[in-house]
Each structure stands twice: as structure tokens, then as C-alpha cells.
Amino acid sequence: MTFSLDQTHRFGPAITVGSYEFAPLTRLIELKSKWLPFRLRWATPTAVRVSHPDGSIENLEISDPTRRVQIGLLLGAFVSGLLLVVTRLNRRKRN
């Protein structure tokens, strides 16, 4: 079974507030396979493009603390599983 992983960046619809214009930028990660009837999509915000009245454009990056928490939980689960396996192997060697 083959999977393809696509990553794209997309600007969302711009919102005008006063004389400023804000447009969100998201990263879309899509996992798909021709053999499965579904696709897994994960969109995360990455930045906001701000257009100033004088014509200058500024990109404000967005940090995503959720991703850090998810990676921490995944690493914690991996280390816990590894410790469990090592503990069980030590018990078997003693007996």
C-alpha cells in the first residue's frame, strides 16, 4: 500500500480592519492513498500577513505550542514503553 504526503501553504481570505488588511497563512499536510477511500488532512496556522496603509507588507509568525505538547507526549510514551520493555527483560534474566 503506497501513501503520498503533500504539504502546501495557503493564504486564507483577507479581512480588512480600518485601513489594515490581515490574511492568515496555513500549512496543510495531506496524507492520501489511492487504495483508501479517505484522506487525512491537518491544517496548522503559520503566519498572518498584514498589509499596512502605506503599502508595506509584514508577516507575523505564529508559534504553535500544541505541536510541542504533542511531541512531548509522544516522546514520553516512547520512553515509558522503552523502560517497560527493559524492566521486563531484566526480570526474565533474574528468574
All heavy atoms as an XYZ file, in Angstrom:
763
protein
N       0.854     -1.172      0.000
C       0.000      0.000      0.000
C       0.901      1.237      0.000
O       1.791      1.354      0.829
C      -0.886     -0.024      1.245
C      -1.958      1.013      1.202
S      -3.093      1.001      2.616
C      -3.505     -0.681      2.836
N       0.692      2.136     -0.919
C       1.511      3.336     -1.012
C       0.721      4.554     -0.552
O      -0.485      4.661     -0.802
C       1.990      3.554     -2.453
O       0.845      3.697     -3.296
C       2.848      2.408     -2.928
N       1.410      5.433      0.115
C       0.822      6.678      0.578
C       1.579      7.833     -0.040
O       2.763      7.720     -0.330
C       0.917      6.785      2.107
C       0.044      5.823      2.845
C       0.556      4.629      3.321
C      -1.286      6.110      3.067
C      -0.244      3.737      3.999
C      -2.092      5.226      3.752
C      -1.575      4.042      4.229
N       0.902      8.942     -0.207
C       1.595     10.159     -0.623
C       1.338     11.235      0.421
O       0.248     11.336      0.982
C       1.129     10.622     -2.005
O      -0.171     11.126     -1.948
N       2.362     12.017      0.687
C       2.299     13.070      1.678
C       2.550     14.389      0.971
O       3.611     14.589      0.376
C       3.350     12.828      2.767
C       3.368     13.793      3.931
C       2.083     13.667      4.742
C       4.568     13.514      4.809
N       1.559     15.262      0.996
C       1.672     16.566      0.345
C       1.637     17.655      1.401
O       0.867     17.584      2.360
C       0.519     16.791     -0.634
C       0.523     15.791     -1.776
O       1.607     15.364     -2.177
O      -0.568     15.446     -2.256
N       2.467     18.670      1.207
C       2.478     19.810      2.111
C       2.371     21.071      1.268
O       3.169     21.286      0.357
C       3.754     19.830      2.939
C       3.837     21.002      3.864
C       5.079     20.955      4.738
O       5.563     19.902      5.090
N       5.588     22.104      5.093
N       1.392     21.906      1.574
C       1.209     23.160      0.854
C       0.958     24.283      1.856
O       0.521     24.043      2.975
C       0.014     23.085     -0.117
O      -1.165     22.736      0.610
C       0.242     22.080     -1.216
N       1.247     25.491      1.430
C       0.946     26.683      2.217
C      -0.125     27.465      1.467
O      -0.012     27.650      0.250
C       2.193     27.541      2.398
C       3.185     26.957      3.348
N       3.831     25.770      3.118
C       3.629     27.388      4.545
C       4.646     25.500      4.122
N       4.540     26.472      5.003
N      -1.130     27.914      2.198
C      -2.237     28.633      1.559
C      -2.612     29.863      2.371
O      -2.643     29.815      3.597
C      -3.468     27.739      1.452
C      -3.287     26.554      0.558
C      -4.565     25.774      0.439
N      -4.326     24.589     -0.375
C      -5.198     23.632     -0.547
N      -6.367     23.690      0.050
N      -4.908     22.597     -1.309
N      -2.908     30.931      1.658
C      -3.458     32.119      2.310
C      -4.969     31.985      2.370
O      -5.606     31.567      1.407
C      -3.095     33.397      1.545
C      -1.711     33.895      1.844
C      -0.689     33.719      0.943
C      -1.447     34.528      3.045
C       0.585     34.168      1.217
C      -0.176     34.987      3.337
C       0.842     34.806      2.418
N      -5.533     32.347      3.506
C      -6.985     32.347      3.657
C      -7.553     33.672      3.179
O      -6.815     34.547      2.712
N      -8.861     33.836      3.311
C      -9.469     35.095      2.877
C      -9.004     36.257      3.755
O      -8.886     36.130      4.976
C     -10.968     34.842      3.041
C     -11.064     33.701      4.004
C      -9.830     32.889      3.838
N      -8.727     37.375      3.114
C      -8.245     38.555      3.830
C      -9.394     39.257      4.550
O     -10.530     39.265      4.082
C      -7.579     39.512      2.853
N      -9.065     39.823      5.697
C     -10.039     40.575      6.500
C      -9.513     42.001      6.609
O      -8.351     42.220      6.951
C     -10.189     39.961      7.902
C     -10.700     38.539      7.800
C     -11.105     40.812      8.768
C     -10.650     37.778      9.107
N     -10.374     42.976      6.319
C      -9.979     44.375      6.395
C     -10.522     44.980      7.684
O     -11.720     44.887      7.971
C     -10.511     45.163      5.185
O     -10.022     44.538      3.990
C     -10.061     46.607      5.222
N      -9.618     45.579      8.460
C      -9.987     46.269      9.694
C      -9.417     47.668      9.596
O      -8.197     47.850      9.622
C      -9.432     45.556     10.944
C      -9.790     46.328     12.197
C      -9.931     44.127     11.020
N     -10.301     48.647      9.450
C      -9.845     50.016      9.233
C      -9.115     50.084      7.904
O      -9.645     49.717      6.859
N      -7.860     50.528      7.922
C      -7.073     50.600      6.690
C      -6.039     49.482      6.616
O      -5.179     49.485      5.740
C      -6.394     51.968      6.592
O      -5.606     52.194      7.746
N      -6.112     48.528      7.536
C      -5.204     47.377      7.530
C      -5.908     46.157      6.942
O      -7.112     46.005      7.078
C      -4.738     47.041      8.946
C      -3.843     48.078      9.558
C      -4.363     49.132     10.290
C      -2.470     48.006      9.391
C      -3.541     50.089     10.850
C      -1.633     48.955      9.951
C      -2.178     49.991     10.678
O      -1.359     50.937     11.226
N      -5.134     45.295      6.322
C      -5.682     44.050      5.779
C      -4.882     42.878      6.350
O      -3.658     42.878      6.318
C      -5.578     44.049      4.263
C      -6.281     42.886      3.618
C      -6.255     42.994      2.108
O      -7.168     43.624      1.547
O      -5.309     42.450      1.503
N      -5.606     41.887      6.888
C      -4.991     40.722      7.503
C      -5.372     39.476      6.709
O      -6.542     39.274      6.396
C      -5.476     40.553      8.951
C      -5.190     41.730      9.824
C      -6.124     42.751      9.988
C      -3.983     41.828     10.485
C      -5.866     43.834     10.789
C      -3.711     42.910     11.304
C      -4.655     43.918     11.447
N      -4.373     38.633      6.418
C      -4.624     37.383      5.702
C      -3.874     36.253      6.410
O      -2.661     36.325      6.577
C      -4.174     37.480      4.250
N      -4.593     35.206      6.840
C      -3.923     34.092      7.516
C      -3.206     33.180      6.519
O      -3.666     32.976      5.403
C      -5.075     33.355      8.193
C      -6.260     33.644      7.323
C      -6.048     35.025      6.781
N      -2.080     32.643      6.948
C      -1.333     31.662      6.157
C      -1.344     30.346      6.921
O      -0.990     30.311      8.099
C       0.114     32.116      5.923
C       1.021     31.137      5.177
C       0.545     30.945      3.745
C       2.453     31.634      5.199
N      -1.781     29.282      6.272
C      -1.834     27.972      6.927
C      -0.981     26.975      6.147
O      -0.798     27.100      4.935
C      -3.271     27.419      6.999
O      -3.800     27.314      5.679
C      -4.159     28.302      7.825
N      -0.467     25.988      6.883
C       0.246     24.873      6.270
C      -0.701     23.692      6.288
O      -1.224     23.313      7.336
C       1.514     24.542      7.038
C       2.227     23.332      6.466
C       3.512     22.988      7.162
N       3.444     23.246      8.580
C       4.468     23.649      9.320
N       5.627     23.843      8.770
N       4.341     23.851     10.597
N      -0.959     23.125      5.136
C      -1.854     21.982      5.004
C      -1.025     20.750      4.673
O      -0.304     20.716      3.678
C      -2.887     22.222      3.897
C      -3.850     21.079      3.610
C      -4.755     20.826      4.811
C      -4.668     21.381      2.377
N      -1.107     19.745      5.550
C      -0.430     18.472      5.328
C      -1.509     17.446      5.029
O      -2.472     17.313      5.786
C       0.397     18.059      6.555
C       1.464     19.117      6.831
C       1.034     16.695      6.341
C       2.207     18.913      8.115
N      -1.373     16.749      3.913
C      -2.401     15.809      3.469
C      -1.763     14.448      3.192
O      -0.801     14.341      2.443
C      -3.067     16.354      2.215
C      -4.231     15.550      1.741
C      -4.916     16.204      0.552
O      -4.237     16.790     -0.307
O      -6.145     16.133      0.500
N      -2.308     13.423      3.824
C      -1.866     12.040      3.627
C      -2.973     11.321      2.871
O      -4.118     11.301      3.329
C      -1.601     11.362      4.970
C      -1.152      9.914      4.934
C       0.239      9.797      4.320
C      -1.156      9.322      6.328
N      -2.622     10.758      1.714
C      -3.646     10.090      0.917
C      -3.085      8.839      0.263
O      -1.872      8.686      0.105
C      -4.226     11.039     -0.123
C      -3.224     11.644     -1.050
C      -3.862     12.697     -1.925
C      -2.782     13.435     -2.699
N      -3.324     14.475     -3.540
N      -3.989      7.953     -0.085
C      -3.638      6.716     -0.776
C      -4.736      6.425     -1.786
O      -5.916      6.666     -1.530
C      -3.524      5.560      0.216
O      -3.365      4.348     -0.488
N      -4.349      5.879     -2.924
C      -5.374      5.566     -3.929
C      -6.183      4.335     -3.535
O      -7.225      4.069     -4.094
C      -4.742      5.396     -5.296
C      -3.780      4.234     -5.407
C      -3.209      4.163     -6.808
C      -2.264      2.989     -6.941
N      -1.737      2.865     -8.290
N      -5.696      3.568     -2.541
C      -6.397      2.351     -2.127
C      -7.392      2.594     -0.998
O      -8.231      1.736     -0.735
C      -5.387      1.296     -1.678
C      -4.379      1.010     -2.749
C      -3.084      1.413     -2.758
C      -4.584      0.297     -3.965
N      -2.457      0.996     -3.900
C      -3.364      0.300     -4.671
C      -5.684     -0.338     -4.535
C      -3.215     -0.316     -5.902
C      -5.520     -0.945     -5.772
C      -4.308     -0.923     -6.440
N      -7.305      3.724     -0.329
C      -8.208      4.015      0.786
C      -9.207      5.096      0.385
O      -8.863      6.036     -0.329
C      -7.414      4.469      2.010
C      -6.447      3.435      2.585
C      -5.632      4.049      3.706
C      -7.203      2.214      3.082
N     -10.438      5.007      0.880
C     -11.464      5.974      0.467
C     -11.441      7.278      1.267
O     -12.399      8.026      1.242
C     -12.761      5.210      0.729
C     -12.432      4.329      1.885
C     -10.995      3.933      1.683
N     -10.380      7.557      2.003
C     -10.349      8.777      2.798
C      -8.956      9.413      2.710
O      -7.991      8.800      2.278
C     -10.690      8.490      4.262
C      -9.720      7.571      4.953
C      -8.606      8.081      5.584
C      -9.925      6.204      4.966
C      -7.699      7.246      6.210
C      -9.034      5.360      5.587
C      -7.911      5.878      6.218
N      -8.904     10.676      3.137
C      -7.648     11.413      3.214
C      -7.531     11.988      4.613
O      -8.530     12.372      5.211
C      -7.629     12.579      2.224
C      -7.646     12.152      0.800
C      -7.666     13.353     -0.098
N      -7.723     12.917     -1.474
C      -7.634     13.726     -2.502
N      -7.497     15.013     -2.305
N      -7.690     13.248     -3.725
N      -6.323     12.055      5.112
C      -6.066     12.658      6.404
C      -5.480     14.040      6.150
O      -4.444     14.163      5.498
C      -5.092     11.801      7.210
C      -4.671     12.346      8.562
C      -5.869     12.431      9.501
C      -3.600     11.473      9.169
N      -6.167     15.073      6.629
C      -5.703     16.448      6.435
C      -5.445     17.085      7.787
O      -6.231     16.931      8.709
C      -6.743     17.277      5.693
C      -6.880     16.920      4.264
C      -7.849     17.829      3.582
N      -7.845     17.582      2.149
C      -8.569     18.243      1.301
N      -9.380     19.194      1.722
N      -8.509     17.965      0.019
N      -4.343     17.836      7.871
C      -4.005     18.530      9.093
C      -3.559     19.925      8.717
O      -2.556     20.110      8.046
C      -2.907     17.779      9.821
C      -2.540     18.323     11.154
C      -3.344     19.034     12.004
C      -1.288     18.212     11.816
N      -2.671     19.347     13.140
C      -1.395     18.860     13.062
C      -0.083     17.620     11.473
C      -0.355     18.932     13.954
C       0.954     17.686     12.378
C       0.810     18.333     13.590
N      -4.327     20.921      9.137
C      -4.013     22.310      8.831
C      -3.572     23.015     10.106
O      -4.215     22.897     11.146
C      -5.224     23.015      8.229
N      -2.461     23.721     10.024
C      -1.962     24.472     11.170
C      -1.676     25.907     10.745
O      -1.173     26.144      9.641
C      -0.664     23.858     11.732
O       0.313     23.829     10.705
C      -0.900     22.455     12.249
N      -2.002     26.866     11.593
C      -1.680     28.256     11.263
C      -0.178     28.492     11.379
O       0.468     27.963     12.276
C      -2.443     29.058     12.312
C      -2.593     28.129     13.467
C      -2.681     26.745     12.882
N       0.379     29.248     10.449
C       1.814     29.514     10.491
C       2.144     31.003     10.568
O       3.148     31.368     11.162
C       2.535     28.920      9.270
O       1.951     29.453      8.089
C       2.437     27.413      9.265
N       1.313     31.848      9.973
C       1.613     33.285      9.976
C       0.357     34.086      9.618
O      -0.645     33.535      9.169
C       2.724     33.603      8.985
N       0.461     35.391      9.830
C      -0.575     36.333      9.400
C       0.134     37.413      8.594
O       1.122     37.995      9.043
C      -1.315     36.966     10.603
C      -2.291     38.029     10.132
C      -2.031     35.916     11.409
N      -0.357     37.646      7.376
C       0.200     38.705      6.537
C      -0.585     39.988      6.797
O      -1.813     40.017      6.660
C       0.103     38.335      5.064
C       0.745     39.384      4.155
C       0.597     39.029      2.711
N      -0.833     39.025      2.389
C      -1.349     38.508      1.291
N      -0.581     37.925      0.421
N      -2.634     38.555      1.069
N       0.119     41.046      7.177
C      -0.508     42.330      7.480
C      -0.104     43.320      6.400
O       1.083     43.568      6.182
C      -0.069     42.863      8.861
C      -0.748     44.184      9.163
C      -0.367     41.845      9.952
N      -1.101     43.878      5.722
C      -0.853     44.924      4.720
C      -1.148     46.272      5.366
O      -2.277     46.533      5.774
C      -1.742     44.727      3.501
O      -1.476     43.482      2.891
N      -0.127     47.111      5.470
C      -0.252     48.427      6.105
C      -0.799     49.449      5.112
O      -0.704     49.261      3.892
C       1.109     48.877      6.635
C       1.624     47.999      7.735
N       1.258     48.151      9.047
C       2.474     46.935      7.709
C       1.873     47.249      9.792
N       2.611     46.486      9.003
N      -1.353     50.543      5.622
C      -1.900     51.570      4.720
C      -0.863     52.181      3.778
O      -1.206     52.614      2.681
C      -2.431     52.642      5.675
C      -2.555     51.991      6.990
C      -1.604     50.854      7.010
N       0.419     52.188      4.174
C       1.442     52.773      3.311
C       1.924     51.812      2.220
O       2.816     52.126      1.451
C       2.632     53.253      4.142
C       3.323     52.130      4.895
O       2.877     50.969      4.793
O       4.321     52.408      5.587
N       1.323     50.612      2.153
C       1.658     49.644      1.122
C       2.662     48.587      1.542
O       2.903     47.638      0.807
N       3.256     48.741      2.712
C       4.223     47.738      3.176
C       3.483     46.499      3.683
O       2.337     46.579      4.133
C       5.116     48.311      4.272
O       4.339     48.668      5.398
N       4.150     45.369      3.574
C       3.568     44.086      3.987
C       4.480     43.469      5.041
O       5.697     43.445      4.885
C       3.417     43.137      2.792
C       2.420     43.718      1.791
C       2.972     41.758      3.253
C       2.282     42.913      0.520
N       3.863     42.975      6.105
C       4.601     42.367      7.208
C       4.016     40.990      7.492
O       2.796     40.819      7.521
C       4.464     43.264      8.442
C       5.174     42.788      9.657
C       4.961     43.735     10.843
O       4.132     44.650     10.763
O       5.632     43.517     11.845
N       4.883     40.004      7.669
C       4.442     38.656      8.040
C       4.724     38.426      9.516
O       5.877     38.522      9.945
C       5.145     37.588      7.209
C       4.605     37.515      5.805
O       3.435     37.754      5.577
N       5.464     37.194      4.862
N       3.691     38.126     10.281
C       3.824     37.842     11.701
C       3.694     36.342     11.906
O       2.634     35.769     11.651
C       2.744     38.581     12.500
C       2.702     40.104     12.327
C       1.499     40.682     13.051
C       3.992     40.721     12.836
N       4.771     35.714     12.353
C       4.757     34.258     12.542
C       3.956     33.888     13.784
O       3.928     34.617     14.762
C       6.177     33.731     12.655
C       6.958     33.973     11.388
C       7.935     32.874     11.106
O       7.914     31.858     11.803
O       8.713     33.064     10.163
N       3.320     32.722     13.729
C       2.527     32.201     14.838
C       3.248     30.970     15.375
O       3.521     30.029     14.633
C       1.111     31.807     14.366
C       0.383     33.021     13.812
C       0.331     31.161     15.500
C      -0.936     32.686     13.158
N       3.557     30.984     16.673
C       4.148     29.778     17.269
C       3.001     28.859     17.686
O       1.945     29.315     18.117
C       5.018     30.128     18.471
O       4.225     30.664     19.498
N       3.209     27.565     17.540
C       2.165     26.584     17.823
C       2.566     25.733     19.031
O       3.266     24.736     18.882
C       1.937     25.700     16.590
C       0.730     24.802     16.723
O      -0.022     24.944     17.705
O       0.533     23.946     15.845
N       2.138     26.119     20.249
C       2.522     25.343     21.433
C       1.886     23.956     21.460
O       2.400     23.046     22.098
C       2.045     26.198     22.602
C       0.973     27.055     22.042
C       1.326     27.272     20.596
N       0.786     23.774     20.752
C       0.125     22.471     20.726
C       1.039     21.409     20.136
O       1.088     20.285     20.626
C      -1.176     22.556     19.896
O      -1.971     23.615     20.403
C      -1.946     21.262     19.955
N       1.774     21.759     19.099
C       2.676     20.802     18.471
C       3.769     20.379     19.444
O       4.128     19.217     19.521
C       3.300     21.398     17.215
C       4.209     20.392     16.509
C       4.749     20.899     15.197
N       3.654     21.183     14.299
C       3.529     22.324     13.631
N       4.425     23.259     13.736
N       2.513     22.522     12.831
N       4.280     21.324     20.218
C       5.311     20.985     21.208
C       4.756     20.019     22.251
O       5.437     19.086     22.666
C       5.823     22.248     21.869
C       6.618     23.110     20.932
C       7.180     24.319     21.648
N       7.750     25.227     20.670
C       7.607     26.528     20.703
N       6.941     27.101     21.670
N       8.165     27.277     19.783
N       3.528     20.246     22.676
C       2.900     19.354     23.654
C       2.711     17.966     23.047
O       2.982     16.946     23.691
C       1.552     19.932     24.145
C       0.793     18.926     24.969
C       1.786     21.203     24.936
N       2.264     17.896     21.796
C       2.061     16.609     21.138
C       3.376     15.842     21.004
O       3.430     14.636     21.258
C       1.446     16.814     19.748
C       0.017     17.259     19.779
C      -0.494     17.640     18.404
O       0.282     17.920     17.491
N      -1.803     17.653     18.255
N       4.443     16.524     20.631
C       5.742     15.864     20.501
C       6.233     15.406     21.865
O       6.775     14.304     22.007
C       6.756     16.810     19.812
C       6.361     16.996     18.350
C       8.177     16.267     19.922
C       7.143     18.054     17.624
N       6.020     16.221     22.898
C       6.401     15.825     24.246
C       5.656     14.597     24.722
O       6.247     13.684     25.325
N       4.355     14.542     24.454
C       3.570     13.367     24.837
C       4.026     12.121     24.075
O       4.122     11.028     24.648
C       2.083     13.613     24.585
C       1.401     14.592     25.526
C      -0.006     14.906     25.038
C       1.365     14.041     26.938
N       4.315     12.284     22.807
C       4.781     11.158     22.007
C       6.135     10.641     22.511
O       6.329      9.423     22.665
C       4.892     11.570     20.537
C       5.319     10.497     19.555
C       4.279      9.393     19.497
C       5.524     11.092     18.182
N       7.048     11.551     22.798
C       8.344     11.134     23.327
C       8.210     10.495     24.706
O       8.887      9.514     25.014
C       9.291     12.328     23.387
C       9.826     12.820     22.047
C      10.647     14.089     22.243
C      10.642     11.764     21.358
N       7.321     11.042     25.542
C       7.084     10.456     26.862
C       6.540      9.044     26.757
O       6.951      8.148     27.503
N       5.622      8.824     25.834
C       5.059      7.485     25.631
C       6.129      6.522     25.121
O       6.196      5.368     25.553
C       3.889      7.539     24.660
N       6.990      6.997     24.236
C       8.060      6.152     23.704
C       9.042      5.750     24.799
O       9.410      4.581     24.925
C       8.792      6.879     22.572
C       9.952      6.118     22.024
C       9.756      5.019     21.212
C      11.261      6.499     22.332
C      10.831      4.303     20.708
C      12.329      5.793     21.840
C      12.114      4.688     21.031
N       9.462      6.721     25.608
C      10.407      6.432     26.694
C       9.769      5.504     27.724
O      10.415      4.571     28.216
C      10.903      7.741     27.346
C      11.675      7.476     28.627
C      11.769      8.521     26.354
N       8.493      5.728     28.053
C       7.806      4.846     29.001
C       7.738      3.415     28.474
O       7.966      2.461     29.217
C       6.389      5.357     29.270
O       6.430      6.617     29.874
N       7.422      3.251     27.205
C       7.377      1.919     26.600
C       8.738      1.256     26.593
O       8.864      0.061     26.874
N       9.760      2.041     26.303
C      11.117      1.509     26.306
C      11.537      1.064     27.707
O      12.107     -0.011     27.882
C      12.084      2.567     25.766
C      13.517      2.138     25.519
C      13.575      1.030     24.476
C      14.342      3.328     25.077
N      11.215      1.856     28.714
C      11.525      1.478     30.096
C      10.768      0.223     30.515
O      11.305     -0.627     31.230
C      11.208      2.628     31.047
C      12.159      3.818     30.995
C      11.638      4.948     31.874
C      13.557      3.412     31.410
N       9.533      0.102     30.083
C       8.741     -1.083     30.402
C       9.370     -2.339     29.797
O       9.477     -3.372     30.460
C       7.303     -0.911     29.896
C       6.319     -2.011     30.212
C       6.122     -2.125     31.713
C       5.006     -1.734     29.517
N       9.802     -2.262     28.551
C      10.439     -3.407     27.894
C      11.738     -3.772     28.592
O      12.008     -4.953     28.862
C      10.683     -3.104     26.391
C      11.588     -4.137     25.761
C       9.363     -3.031     25.650
N      12.559     -2.785     28.923
C      13.835     -3.051     29.594
C      13.589     -3.673     30.967
O      14.282     -4.622     31.360
C      14.665     -1.745     29.707
C      15.855     -1.926     30.639
C      15.123     -1.297     28.331
N      12.614     -3.178     31.710
C      12.292     -3.727     33.030
C      11.852     -5.181     32.928
O      12.289     -6.032     33.715
C      11.185     -2.883     33.696
O      11.626     -1.530     33.764
C      10.873     -3.383     35.089
N      11.021     -5.486     31.962
C      10.554     -6.873     31.802
C      11.684     -7.802     31.382
O      11.751     -8.953     31.810
C       9.403     -6.943     30.816
C       8.140     -6.366     31.386
C       6.971     -6.638     30.516
N       5.774     -6.070     31.141
C       4.569     -6.378     30.796
N       4.365     -7.241     29.824
N       3.540     -5.832     31.392
N      12.568     -7.321     30.528
C      13.711     -8.153     30.125
C      14.633     -8.430     31.316
O      15.163     -9.537     31.452
C      14.487     -7.482     28.995
C      13.818     -7.476     27.625
C      14.654     -6.673     26.631
C      13.605     -8.879     27.125
N      14.831     -7.434     32.173
C      15.665     -7.642     33.376
C      15.027     -8.657     34.334
O      15.728     -9.449     34.958
C      15.907     -6.322     34.097
C      16.965     -5.504     33.407
O      17.775     -6.026     32.657
N      16.942     -4.204     33.663
N      13.715     -8.633     34.477
C      13.012     -9.582     35.332
C      13.176    -11.014     34.821
O      13.351    -11.956     35.590
C      11.527     -9.254     35.439
C      11.232     -8.106     36.353
C       9.742     -7.946     36.484
N       9.423     -6.706     37.173
C       8.233     -6.191     37.252
N       7.206     -6.802     36.681
N       8.020     -5.070     37.911
N      13.090    -11.173     33.502
C      13.229    -12.514     32.909
C      14.642    -13.050     33.082
O      14.838    -14.245     33.275
C      12.877    -12.479     31.421
C      11.393    -12.341     31.187
C      11.086    -12.398     29.734
N       9.657    -12.179     29.519
C       9.097    -12.034     28.332
N       9.837    -12.090     27.243
N       7.824    -11.845     28.231
N      15.641    -12.184     33.013
C      17.021    -12.626     33.184
C      17.276    -13.079     34.616
O      18.056    -13.988     34.848
C      17.995    -11.486     32.838
C      18.101    -11.239     31.348
C      19.097    -10.139     31.080
C      19.209     -9.857     29.600
N      20.149     -8.765     29.301
N      16.626    -12.438     35.606
C      16.812    -12.793     37.006
C      16.165    -14.141     37.343
O      16.609    -14.838     38.218
C      16.232    -11.718     37.908
C      17.036    -10.439     37.891
C      16.433     -9.428     38.807
N      17.064     -8.124     38.600
C      16.613     -7.021     39.103
N      15.521     -7.002     39.832
N      17.239     -5.892     38.875
N      15.064    -14.441     36.702
C      14.319    -15.681     37.012
C      14.815    -16.846     36.271
O      15.474    -17.298     35.650
C      12.838    -15.524     36.719
C      12.213    -14.516     37.660
O      12.706    -14.305     38.755
N      11.150    -13.913     37.211
